[in-house]
Amino acid sequence: MRLEALNSGHKLPTKALLAFIRTVSRQRVPDVVKTLLYRQDFLPMNDAFQTAMRGPSAWTIADRELMAAYISKVNDCEF
């Protein structure tokens, strides 16, 4: 399931920022970035996400990404 609000529900300043990111990176903006910008109340969780996924760990970043993908699949979550 994909929330259409992530594609069209942003306010004008956020739309401009997303367009800038797309233009500069020449990549599609990741859905997690769109979600954080759409749901401003999720922004404080970003530090926790970054620590869990990119901080010091016995697991490699690839291992953590694979585990996150597996858990998302088990939970029928697109992320």
C-alpha positions in Angstrom: 0.0 0.0 0.0 1.3 3.4 -0.9 -0.1 6.6 0.6 -0.9 9.1 -2.2 -0.4 11.9 0.3 3.4 11.2 0.1 3.3 12.1 -3.6 0.8 15.0 -3.6 -0.1 16.0 0.0 2.9 18.2 0.7 2.7 22.0 1.1 4.4 24.2 -1.5 7.7 24.7 0.3 8.1 21.0 0.9 7.2 20.3 -2.8 10.0 22.7 -3.8 12.5 21.0 -1.5 11.6 17.5 -2.9 11.9 18.8 -6.5 15.4 20.3 -5.5 16.5 17.0 -4.0 15.3 15.1 -7.1 17.1 17.5 -9.5 20.4 17.6 -7.6 20.5 13.9 -6.8 19.0 12.7 -10.1 17.3 10.1 -8.0 13.8 9.5 -6.7 13.4 10.9 -3.2 13.1 7.9 -0.8 9.7 7.4 0.7 11.1 7.6 4.2 12.2 11.2 3.5 8.8 12.0 2.1 7.2 10.5 5.2 9.4 12.5 7.6 8.6 15.7 5.7 4.9 14.9 5.5 4.6 13.9 9.2 6.6 16.6 11.0 5.8 14.8 14.3 8.0 11.9 13.1 11.1 14.1 12.8 12.3 13.5 16.4 12.4 9.8 15.6 14.9 10.5 12.8 17.8 10.5 15.2 16.8 7.1 16.6 16.4 5.7 13.0 19.9 7.0 12.0 21.4 5.5 15.2 19.8 2.2 14.7 20.6 1.9 11.0 23.9 3.7 10.7 25.4 3.9 14.2 28.0 1.6 15.7 27.0 -2.0 15.7 28.4 -5.5 15.4 26.0 -5.8 12.4 27.0 -4.2 9.0 24.7 -1.6 7.5 23.7 -4.2 4.9 22.8 -6.7 7.6 20.6 -4.1 9.3 18.9 -3.1 6.0 18.2 -6.7 5.2 16.7 -7.3 8.7 14.6 -4.2 8.3 13.4 -5.3 4.9 12.6 -8.8 6.2 10.6 -7.4 9.2 8.7 -5.1 6.8 7.9 -8.0 4.6 6.6 -10.1 7.5 4.5 -7.2 8.7 3.2 -6.5 5.1 4.7 -3.1 5.2 6.2 -1.5 2.1 9.1 0.0 4.0 
